[in-house]
Every structure is written in structure tokens, then in C-alpha cells.
């Protein structure tokens, strides 16, 4: 029984998360840091609240600290400002009715209604609901009937939010644009891997299209990959704002996140053409389709075009293209070779089947030509951003 219990504990999701937090950067470690900051901020806020003599409303100090601890310093400052404004407004609404009238059911309902309506203003963001929360607590608990109690409440809120901001500043997150760069490079590598798999299948002719449905499913996930990459870049930008670490290392270049976003956009557009290609194949192979299936000869001739795409994506990855101000020789060579292969295949399109196959063959070549154009445009956008920055 004891051995089973030990095995269950060892295999538990909680312990797995702890081990991952200690070993790797990622969601688990960020969650652990948030928990640590929340414990420290709320405890210090409670101690400070006791020292300044806010015994009647001391609970609002740790409560406020817990509400505004965020992963970034800027986020903590932003949420603190919104929360303090929401609390102040909620206290004013409660006091406007509680001081002259006192507690009553109809007044409570009216105060909560007004507070909820005011909380819908976008300026308060997610803290808008705190207007009604504070108004309800203040009026129901009797705080709204005394200016001294309302003042003590506001003081505890200020203690809590200030403690949270200071705690966040002390534990300011590291600025890692390397994560953003890796998100771009991983995206390029995934596109290259799929292109290579498809090229290997095409070399076998129609017999190699058995994985067409798998290719389609894989390509359909690239939209999520692009979204996650953009989120990674935005997260790193967000963490640089008001980050005290920049006082030591200096502010990061603003051109870098712009270049990352440009490349993600270019890769996302390129992935759309790869998605279109996989849909064409899946549709052509469907038993309900009147669309002709590409010929064996064309598929084999098309394989080098997909190889060129895989080489180009690999060049983006290996040469750290998002970090460069000019094309790497490898990527430039890959794109030139790619356009040449497309031109050669177009010139010989009559050799790969009858006229009824021209439409599907031409559509596939067009998808790949546009894919390479998007890669070229991705770098052009980066160069334009660099020139604009200088």
C-alpha cells in the first residue's frame, strides 16, 4: 500500500510540474514564479497594513496585492492603476448613499446596479468588476457609513498595490528575445519538415500520396503555430516595458521584434500556400471529387520544387534570417533555384499529362510560386523595417 502511494505521488501531475519548473524555462516555471511573488506580496502587504494601523480594513491589503501580481512589471503597474481607480470609485458610490442614508436593501441594490454599470467602461479593463465588489463590501459591512473607514479601506488598497508593484520590480522577468527568435525559427523548421516529407512522397508518384490526409492535417496547424509565435514576440515586448533590468543592460532594439513579426507574417502566408497545396491533393484523391489527380510524371517532376522549398525554409532557420539585415547567400541561392525549377516545370507541363490535368498541375505550381514570393517578401519587409529604423 505504501509503495503504491509512493508511486502515485511520484507520478502525480503536480510533482511533474515541479520538476519541469526546476529543470526548464516555460509555463510551469512562470506559474511557480507567480505563486512565489503572490505569497511574498500578500504577506508583506498584510505586515505593512498592520504596522500602519489599518486593523478594521486590513484584509484589503493582501487581497489587493494578490489581484495585481502579474508576470511583468508593466502589467502590475497597469492593473494597480486600474484597480485603485476602481476601488476609489466603488467607495465613492457606496459612500454617496451610505453616509447620508445608511444601510437598506433598496439602497444596496441601487448602489450595486450603478457600480456594475460604471464598471462596464473599457478604461477599467478587467478591474471594472471591482467597482461593484468594493461598493457591495463597503455598504454591506458598514464601511460606507464612515469617512474614516472608507479612508482606511483606500489606504489598505494602496499598501497592497504598492507592495505588489515593488515585488514585481524586484522579481522582474528576464528579457529574452531569444525565445521570440526561436519561435520564428521553429516555425520555419516545421514548414521545411513538411515540405521535405511531401517531396519524398511525390518522388514515388501517386503511390506516395497515401499520407496526403496527414499532410493536410499538419499544414492546418500552421495557423496556430503562427499565432503562438506572434504571442511570444508580443510577450517579450510587453516584458520590456518599465522593466528595471533595462537600466543595467540598456533598452533592447525596437527593430528586432518588428523583424520577427515580419518574418512570422511571411512564413504564415507561405504556409497558406502549402495548405492550399495539401487541400488540392486531398480533394483530388477524394472519391467524391471530379477534380483530376496529378499524374505520376508530374508528381515526380514536382518533388524537386518541394525540395527547394524545404531548402529555403532550412536556410531561414540555419542562417538566423530574422537577425540579418540582408539576405544570407544560402537563402538567396535557394530562392533562385526554386524559381528556376518552377519555370522549368512550367515549360514542360505538356509532357506530364493531357489537357484535363493542366488545371491541377498549374494550380500546384502557382501555390509553390506564391510560397517562394512570400519568403522573398518576408525579407523585403525586414529590410524595409531596418531602413525605417535607421
N, C-alpha and C positions, 0 to 999 in steps of 0.2 A: 504493500500500500504506500509506504513512504517512498519507495523507488518510483512508483507511478506518479506520485505527487511531484517529485523532483523533475521527472521527465516532462510533466505538463508545464511546470514553471519554466524549465529551460527552453521549451518550445513555444512559450507564450508570445503573443504578438507584442506585448509591452516590452519584454526583455529584448526581443529582436530590434524593436525601435531604439532602445537604449544603446544597444551595441552598435547600431548603424550611426547613431548620433555621435558616439565617441570615435568611430573609425572614419566617417566620411562627412564631407560637407553636403548639405541638402535639406530636404523638408524636415527630417527628424531632428537634425541639429538646430535648425532655425526654430522649431517648435520648443525644443529644450531651452534655448536662449530666451524666448518669450516668457516661458514659465518662470525661469530664474529671475528675469527682470521684474515680472509681476510680483513675485514673492518679496523681492527686495524693496520695490517701490511702495507696495501696500504696507509693509511692516514699518518702514521709515516714516511714511505718512502718518500712521497711527501713533508712533512715538512722538513725532513733532506736534501732532494735534493735541496730544496730552500735555505737552510742555507749554503750548500757548494758551491752554485753559479752555478749550472748546468742548468741555465734557458733555454738554447737552446734545451737541450735533457731531460728536467725534467720528461717528460711523461714516459720515460723508467723506472724510479724508482718505481712508484706504479704498473706499468704494470708488471715488473719483480717480484715484491712481490706477486702479485696475481697468477702468474704462478707457484710458488714453495711452496705455502702453502699446506701442506698435513696433514693427521691425525697424523703422527708420526714424531718425531724429525729426526730419521734416514732417512726417506723418504724425508724430507725437505732438509737435507744436501746433499743427493744423487742427487736430482733434481737440487739443486742450483749449484753443481759442474758441472753437465752436461750442464745446461743452460748457465753458464758463459763461458764454453769451446765453446759451440755452437755460442754464441754471438761474442766471440773473433774471431773465425774462419770466421764467416759471415762478420764481419767488415774488416778482413784482405783480404778476397776475393773481397769485394766491393772496398776497398782502393787500391788494386793492380791494378784495372782498372780505378777507378775514379780519383785518384790523377794524373797519367801521361796522361790520355786520356780525362777525363771529361765525361759528360753525353751524351749518344747517345742511340738510340733504339737498335742497334745491340749489343752494349756492355751490355746493361741491360739484354737482352735475354741470352747472353752468361754467364753473372755472375749468373743469376738465375739458369740456367742449371747446371753449375758447383756446385753451392751451394746445389741444390737438389740431385745431385749425391753423394756428400760428406755426406749429411745428411742421406743417407741410411746405413751408418756404424752403426753396432749394439752398439758400445760403447756409442753413444749419446742417445740411447733409444728413448723415446717419444719426447725428446727435439731436435731430429735431424732436424725436420722441421723448427725449429727456425733459423737455419743457413741461409736458403733461405729467411725467413721473414726479418731478420736483414739486409741481403745483399740488398734485394729489397728496404726496407725503406731507408737505408743509401745512396744508389745510386740515387734513385728517388727523395729523399728530399735534395740532395746536400751535405749531411754529408760526403759522401765518398771522396769528393774533398779536405778535410782539415784534417790534422792530429789532430788539436786541437778539432775539432768537434767529430772525432772518439774517442779521449781520453775522452771527456765529456760523450759520449754515454756509454763507458765502465764503467766510474765512476758511472753513474746513475744505471747501471745494478748491480754493486757491492753493492751500497747502498740498492737497492731493495731486493736483495737476502739475504744480511746480516740481514736486518730488518725482513724478513720472518723467517729466521732460529732462530733469537733471540725470536721472537713472539712465534714460535712453542715450543721453550725450556721453555718459561715462562708458556705456557699453555700445558705442556707435558701431554700426556694421562696417566691415571692410568693404572697400570699393573694388570690385573685381570685374572689370570689363573683359577679363579673360573668359568668364562664363558666357558673356554675350558673344564674344568671338567664336567660342566653341559651339554655341548654338547654331551659328551660321555655317560653320564648317561641318558639323554633324548633319545638317540639312543637305548640304552639297554631297556629302558622302553617301547618304541614303538614296539620293537621286541617282548617283553613279552606280550604286549596287544594283538597283532595279534595272537600269539601262543595260548593265552587263549581263544580268540574268536573262533579259529579253533577247539580247544579242546571241547568247548561247542557244536559246530555244529556236530562234529564227534560222540558225545555221542548219538545223535539222529539217527545215521546211515545215509543211503542215503538221508533221508528226511532233514537232517541237512546241506546238501551241496548246498542249494539254494543260499547261499552267496559266493559260490566259485569264481565267477567273481569279486566280491568285494574284496575278499582276494587277488586275483591275482593283482588287481589294487593297493591295498595298499602295497603289497610286492614290486611292481615295483618301488615305490617311495623311497625305502630304499637306492638306489644308490645316489640319490640327498641328502638324509639325511647324508650319509657318507661323501659326498663331502663337504657339508656345515660344518660338524663337523671338517674336516681337515682344512678347511679355517679358522675356528675360532681359532684353535690351532696356525696356521701359523701367523694369525693376531696378536695374543698376543706375539708370539716370535718376530715379527717384531717391535712391540712397545717397547720392552725392549732395543733394540739397541740404544745406545747414549742417553738413557732416563735419565735426571738428577735426577729423583726420586730414581734411584738405588743408588745414593750417600748417601741417607738417610736410605733407607730400606735394602740396600745391593742387589747384583745381585741375581735373582731367580735361583733355582737349575735347571741345564740343564737336569736332569733325568726326571723331571715331564712332559715336552712336549713330550719326547721320549716315556714315558709310555702311554700318551694319544694317540699318533699316533699308537702305537702297539695295543692298545685296539680297536681303530676305525677300524684298518685293520682286526683284529679278528672278530669284530662284522659285518663288511661288508661282509667278507667271509661266516660267519654264515648266514647272510641274503640271500646270493646267494642260499643256500640250501633250505631256506624257500621259495624263489622264485621258485625254481625248483619243490618243492612240490606243490605249488599252480598251476603251469603250468600243472603238471601231472593231477591234479584233473580237471582243466578246459578242458584239452584235452580229458580226459576220458569221460566227460559228454557231449562233443560236438556230435551233431547228425551226423557229417561227420567223426567221428573217428572210427577206427577199434580197438582202444585200449580199453580193458575191464574196466568197472567201478569197483572200490573196493567193496567188499561185505559188507553188514551191519555188520556182526560179526567182520570183520577186522577193520572197522572204529571205532566201539565201543572199541575194544581192543587197537586201536592206540591212542585213546583220552588221556590215562594216559601218553603216551610218550610226547604228546604235552603239557600236564600239567607240566611234568618235565622240558621241555624247557622254559615254562613261569616262573617256579620257579627259574630256573638258571639265566635267564635274570633279574628277580626281585632281586635275590641275588647280582648280579653285581651292580645294582642300589642302593640297601639298604645298602650294606657293603662298598660303595665307593671303589670298587675294583681297579680302576686306581691309587688310592692313596696308596695302600698297597704294601708291599714288599713280602708278602706271601699270599697264598690263605686264604680267610675267611673260617671258618668252615662251614658256610651255603652253600657257593658255592661248596666246596669240597663234601659236603653231597649230594647236588643236582645233581652233575655230576655223582657220584657213583650210585645214584638211577636211573638216566637216562640210563646209560649203562646197568644196571640190567634189566630195563623194556624192552629195545630193545632186549636183549638176550632172555628174557622170551617170547617175542612176536615172535621172530625168531624160537624158539624151537617149537612153536605151530602153525606155519604158515600153516601146512597141514589142520588144523581144520577150517580155515577161508574161504575155497573155493576150487574149482577144480584147476587142474594144469594150466589152462589158466589164472588164476588170480595170479599165483605166481610172474609173471614178474612185475606187477604193485605193488603188495604188497611188494616185495623185493626192488623195486626202492624207494618206500616211506620210508622204514626202513633205506635204505642206505643214503638217504638225511638227515634223522634225526641223524644217527650215525655220519656223517661227520659234521653236525652242532655242535654237542657236542665236537667233536675233535677240531673244530676251537675255541670254547670257552676255551678249555684246552690249546691250542697252544697260544691263546692270552695272557694268564697269564704266560706261559713259556717264551714268548718273553719279557714280562715285567721283569721277574726275571733275565733274561739274561742281559737286559739293566742295571738293578740295579747292578749286579755283575761287568759289564763292567765299570760302573761309579765309583765304589769303588776300 
